[in-house]
Amino acid sequence: MAKQYWAQLIDFEEEMQSACISGATDHEDAAETLISDFVGQMGGEITKGAVRVWVQGENREKVYDWTVDLIIPEDDGTHGGDEDEEIEVEAEIELIERT
């Protein structure tokens, strides 16, 4: 049976809901998936925090501090100045495990 990873953003004023991360291969993969989704939903306004990750049924968890470096491509003139056009932003996620 495949491991079922869960992740929760922590260290915010309000408690964030935990989420099952389907398809995650390890703790870091689960953390990066949740962080990427969160940063995307927030429009890049929040780019650092902490995340707790665990496997369902195991008593061991990992906690990571995270930062996201957003890489916004420069306008090369091909977009025609359309402000409503979506621009694909790349995100580089750095995880540091708390010990």
Beta strands, then each sheet from edge to edge (+ up, - down):
strand 1: 5-10
strand 2: 19-21
strand 3: 48-55
strand 4: 61-71
strand 5: 90-97
sheet 1: 2+ 1- 3+ 4- 5+
end
